[in-house]
Amino acid sequence: MAIDQTPPDAQPTTSADHTLLPGHVETHGIDVIPDAERHGTARSLFALWVAPNVNYLSFVVGGVLVLMGLSLLQAVAAVVVGSLFSIATGIVAVTGPASGTPSQVATRTMYGVRGNRVAIAVNGWFVSVCYIALNWVTASVIGFALAQRLGIGASTPVQVVVVLVIAAATTAISVYGQGLIMRLYGPLSAGLTVVFLVVSGFLVAKADLSYTPPLALHGADLWITWTAAVTLIAATPLSYTISSDFARYLPSSTSPVAVAAWTTLGNVVPNLVFLTVGALAATVTDLSDPETGLEGIAPGWVITVFLVAIIVGILANNALTTYSSGLALQAVGLPLSRVASVVATAVVGVAMTLYALFVFDFLDTVSSGLVLLVTLVGPIMAIYVTDIFLRRNQYDGAELSDSTPASRYWYTGGVNLAGAIACLTAFGAALMCASTEAFTGPVARSLDGLDLSLPVGMVGASVLYLALTRLFYGRTIL
């Protein structure tokens, strides 16, 4: 049987004690992590997920909820419900310790060896690279403002250097991999949280707690707006189908409940806090530009430190995405080591970032398209969660790594028909129910703009996957 492994030059050559030292480049890719090299506790996942979730986007999205016309209470309710979708992020993390493989390999159970390559190429790599570029553009623009604030200026050469420094720092973390990430993200989480809480203190102190919308929403208008708000918030945790990538070094005996709980909390806690602060801040200022939005609210030195924290937060988020994108390229079947895959992903991301900043801002169009991403990631996440419960989290890393026609997960011509049909059908149905500025489906249009893409996509995918699995394969795949 053929086992997917990283190329020989990336295979472990040191003892297990050195595998994940922060000063050493991680030697594993999508291959199975041996039991001797697994260590740590589920609790470490909390800090790992706090760092990328303590970010400026939470302030912005929280503010958008108020701008949509929701009252503060309605906005907070949307924050709570939307953040609960992080439970799905926590659940899919449990396949990491169970199999010793990343999500890009575990999903072969759902789509088959060949079908999974297509799914990973689209959702695991292409979409991720788009997000990487969008985040680097945002971080770079903040970096330009910081450079001007420090008296360096923001000439074109300075801007190029800023982009390259941010990209290089991100890529370095992703290249060194899991050891550095686990060691670095604890202090990062603490530092970012302190800075964001300080800024939050200034914002909440100025907030109008008695704020009411100029035109209060009622009836159908309220439900249409509120469901759109929940969908907006839920899109982020639903996109984290990669959570098992960072749990696969934990011992196989690690409690799945603990893995799911700590991963969920690492996502939920910062989202609840900073999305709520963003909603409160929207009653007194516009935070779409952090520098001007905080003028007159926080001291100048706080604003400067906050700009640095925004960049660091984006870097922490992008490092995880770049790391997983490297694994995705390997899972697609490219004969690259993990390091080469990460670098290749970063090069594409840098090229897109520089082109968008200095030639043509095509990322506005890309961003508009990504608003609809919940119609895809919702079904994908639902199928993943359903598969975990269907198999009772029984995933064998060696069997998952077999990519030959003899593989247990070859199914029908390399495709799991149940997963493929369920995903595509639910995606199509969700798209018809979506209501965004970029696109409104016929179902949503007939309902005066009510967006039901989230429940239709997720429930539909789960039910279809269960039914079609029984129909096509009975219990033979379990």
N, C-alpha and C positions, 0 to 999 in steps of 0.2 A: 504494500500500500504506500502511496506517495503522501508524505507528510509535509505540509507547508511550513517552511522554516525560513528564517532570514539567511542570506548568503553566508558562506563559511567565514568570510572576514568579519562578520558581525556576531559570530557565535561566542558564547562565554568561554573565556580562557583563564579566568581567575577563579578563586575559591568562592563559595557561596557568601562568605563574609564580605566580599568586596563587590558583589553584584550591584548593590544599590547605594554605594557610597556616593555622596553628592559631588565629589571631585572626579568621579569616573563616569564615562559615557555608558549609558545603559546598553547592554549587549543583546537583549532579547527584542524581538519584534512581535510577529503574530504567532510565533511558536508557543508551545505549552510551557508554562513556568514550572520547573521541577519542584517537588515538595520541599527539597532541601534548601531552596532559595526563597521560600515564602516565609514571611514574618510580619509582625505588626499587629495592630488591633483595629477594629472597625471605628473606634473613636477618632482615629487620625483622619478619617474621611471628612469630619466636620470642618476642620480648618481648611482642608484642601478645597472644599466647595464654598466656604465663606469668601475667600479671596476674590474669585471671579464674579461673585454676586454683590459685593460691595462696590457698586459702580455708579457712575453719574447717570447712566441711562435710567436707573430707578427713579431718580429725582424728576427726570424729564417725563417719563411715562406716567408717574403719579400726578404731575401737573396737567398732563393731557386729559386725564379723567375729569378734572374740574373744568377744563376748557370745553369738554364735550357737553357740559351742561349738568353734570351730576352734582348733587350736594355733597358736603364732606362725609356725611354718614353713608350715603350711597356709594361714594368712591371707596371708602374703607371697606364696605361690604364686598365690592368688586375685587379689591386687593386680597381679601381673605380667601374668597372662593377661587380666584385665579391662581393664587399661590399654592393652593392645595393640590394642584396638578403636579407639584414637585414630588408627591407621593409616588407617582409613576417613575420619576427619575430615580428615586430610591429603590423601587422594586427591581428595575432592570439591572441595577448594580450587582445584584446577588449572583448573577451568572459568572462574574469574574472569579470569585473564590471557588465556586463549584467546578468550573472547567479549567481554570488557569489560563484562559484565553481571553482576548479582548472581544468587544461586542461585534466587531467586524467579522469574526469567525463564528461566534455563537449564533448569529442570525442565519447561518446556513441551514439551521433546523427549520426555519420559517419559509425560506425562499429557494432552497436547494443550492448546490455548489455554483452552478452557472447563473441561476436567477439572482443569487446574492451578489454576484459581481456587478450586475447592472444596478441593483439597488444601492450598493455601496458607492459605485462610481457617481451616481446622481446625488443621493442624500448624504453619503459619507464623505465625499471629496469635493465635488463641484460646488454644492451649496456652502460647504464649509469655507472654501477659498473665497467665495463672494463675501461671506461674513468677515473673514480675516481682512480683506481689502477695505471693506466699509469701516471696520474698527480702526485700522491703521490710518485711514483718512481722518477720522475723528480725532484720534490721538495726535496726529501730526498737526492739525489745525490748532489744537490746544497747545501743542509744543511751539508753534509759531507765535502765539499770543504770549506764552511764557518767555520766549526769547526776547520779544520786544519789551516785556515788563522788566527783564533783567538788563536791558540796555544793549543787547547783542544785535538787535535788529532782525529783520525777517526777509533778507534778500533771497534771491533764488538759490544761490549756493548754500546759504544757511538752511533754507527749507529742505533742500535735498539731503543735507547732512542729518537734519532732524528725522526725516523719514527713515534713512538708513540706520541710524542709531536705534530707533524704536524697533525696527524690523530685526536688527542684529541681536538686540537684547532678547526679544521674543524667541527668535530661532535658537539662540544659545540654550535657553531653558529647555526648549523642546528637544534639542539634540542630546543634551546631557540626560534628559529623561526623568524617569520616575524617582530616582534617588534624590536628585536636586529639587524636584517638585515637592516631594514630601517634606524635605528639610526646610525649604524656602517658604512654603505657603503658610506655615504657622506664624512666623513673624510678620509676613505680609498681611495676613488676615488681621492680626492685632493692630498693626500700624494703620492700615486703611480704615479699620473700624473706628479707631480713636479720632482720626482726622474727620471722617464723615459725621461722627457724633458731635464733634465740636461745631462743625458747620451747621448741622441739624439744630443745635442749640440756638444759634443765632437766628435761623429761619423760623423756628417754632416760636421764639420770643416775639417775633414781629408778626406772626400769622394772625389772621382774623378768624378766631374760633367761632364767631357768630355768622360767618359768611353764608349767604344764600344765593343761589344762581339768579341772575337778572330775570330769566324766564324759567320758572320751575317746570320740570318735566312730570307728566302724569300719564297713566294708562299705557297705551301701546308705545308711545314715544319714549317713555321711561324704560320699558322692557327692551326696546330696540337698542337704545343707547347703552343700557347696563350690560346686555349680553355682548355687545361689541367690546365693551371695556374688559369684561372677563376674558374674552377671546384674545385680546391684545396682551394681557398679562400672562395667560396660559401658554402662549406661543414659545416663550423662553424655556420654561422647564420641559416642555414637550420636545424641544429640539435636542435635549441632552440624553439621547439614546446611547451616548458614549460613556456613561457613568461606570460601566463595568471595566473599562480600560484601566481605571485607576484603583480598582479593587482586586485585580487579578493576582497581585503579589501577596494578598492575605492568605493565611493557611486555609486549606479546604474545610477545616473543622470550625471556621469562624461562623458564628450565628448569623443566618440570613436576615433574621429580624433586626439584629444590631446593625448590619451593613445597610439595610434599607432605612432604618431609623436615623442613623447618623448622616447618611447622604441626604435624606429628606430635610433634616433640620438645618444642614449647612446651606441648603437652598432657600428654605422657607423663612428662617429667622431674619436674614438681611433684607429679603424682599418685603416682608411685612413691615419692617421698620422704615426702610428708606423710600418705598413707594408711598407710604402714608405721609412721611415728611414732605415728599414731592407734592402731594395733594394739598397739604397745609401751606406750603410755600407759594403755591399758585394763587393763593388769595391775596398776596402782597407783591409778588414780583414774577418776572418772566425768566425762567432759568434755561431757556433754549440756548442762551450764551452765558456760561457760568461766570465769566469775568464781569460783564456789565450787570448781570442779574444780581450779583452780590454786592455791587457798589452801594455804599450807604447802609448796608446791613451788617457786613463783617469788616474788620480791620484789613488793611492792605496786605499785611504779612500773612493773614489767614487765607486770603484769596490766593496768594502765591503758592502757599503750601498745598492748598486744595487743588490747584491746577496740576501740581506735581502728582498728587494722589490720584487724580483722574487718569493721568497717563499710566501710572503704575497699575491701576485697576484694570484698564484696558489691556495692558501688557499681560497681566495675570490671566485674563480671560482668553486672549489670543494664544497664549502659550499652550493651554490645554487643547484648544481647537487645532492648532498646528500639529501638536503631538499626535492627536487622534487621526488627523488627515494623513499623516505619514503612514500610520497603520492601515488606513483605508487604501492607499495606493498599493501596499503590499497585498492586501486582501483581494484587490481587483485582479491580481495576477502578474503585476510587473516584477521582473527579477531584480529588485533593488533591496539594499539593506534598509533598516529603519532610518538610519541617519541620512542616507541618500534620499529617501522618500520625503523626509522632513525638509531637507534643503530644497528639493525640487518644488515642494509645495510653497515654501517661503519665496522662492524666486518668482513663481507665478503671481503670488500675492503682492510682492513688491512691484512687479511690472504693472499690475492692475492699479495699484495705489499711485504710482508716479504718473501713469497715463491719465488717471482721473483728476489728479491735482494740477498737472501742467499742460495737458493737451485737450482732453474732452471729458467732461464729467458724466460719463455714461452710468456711473453708479447710482444716480438719481433714478434712472429707469430700473436698474437692478433692484434697488431698495423698494420701489413700488411693487415689483414682482414678488419680492420676499415677504411682503405683507400677507400674501396668499399662502405662505408656506405652511401655515397651520392646517390647511386642507390635506397636506401630504404627511407632515410629521405626526399629526393626530392619529391617522390610521396606522402608521408604522409603529408608533409607541403602543397603541392598543393591541396590535398583533403580538408585539414583543411580550407585553405583560400577560396576555392570554396564554402564550406558549409556555411561559414560566409556570403558570398554575396548571396547565395541561400536563406538563412533564414533571410537575412537583420539583422543579429546579434540579432535575437529574441531567446534567450535561457532562459528557465524557470528552475531555480535551483531545485525546488521541483520535477518537472517532470523528470529532469535528474537523480535525486537521487533515483527514483523508480527502483529497480532491480528485480521486480517480473515479471512473464509472462504477467501481466496486464499492464506493462509499455508501454508507448507510443513508447519507443525505443527498444522494444523486436523484432520487425520486423518479420523475418522468423526464428523461432527456436532460437531467441536470437541474430541473425546475420543480419546486414544490407547487403544484397547481393550486392547492388550497390557499397558500400564502399570496401567490401572485394575483390570483383572481380577487381575493378578498381585499388586498391593498389597492389594486387599480379600480375596482368597483366602488369602494368606499371613498377613494380620492375623487372620483368623478362625481359621486353623489354630494360630497362635501363642497366641491367646487360649485355645483349648482345651487347650493344653499349659502354661499359666501356673499358678503356685502361689504365691499371696500371701495375706496376712491378709484382704485385701478380697475376693478372688475366687480360686477354684481350679477350673480347667477339668476336664472329665470325663477327659481323657487323663492329666493330672497326678494326678488322684484315683486312677485305676486303677493308677498307678505309685507309689502311696504318697507322693505329694507331690513327686516328681522334676520339676523345672521345666526343660522342654526348649524353652521359648518362643523363646529366643535362636537356637539353631541351626535350629529348624524354620521360624521366621519369615524369617530371613535367607537361608538356603539355598533354601528354598521360593520366595521372591520372586525370587531371582536366576535360578533354573532356569526358573520359569514365564515370567518376562519375556523371557528369551532364546528360549524355545520359541514363545511366542505372537507375538513380534515376527516371527519367521521365518514363522509360519503366516499371520498377517494381512497382513503388509506385505512379506515377502520381503526384498530388499535395497533396496527403493525409498525407505525412510526414511533410508538412510545417505548 
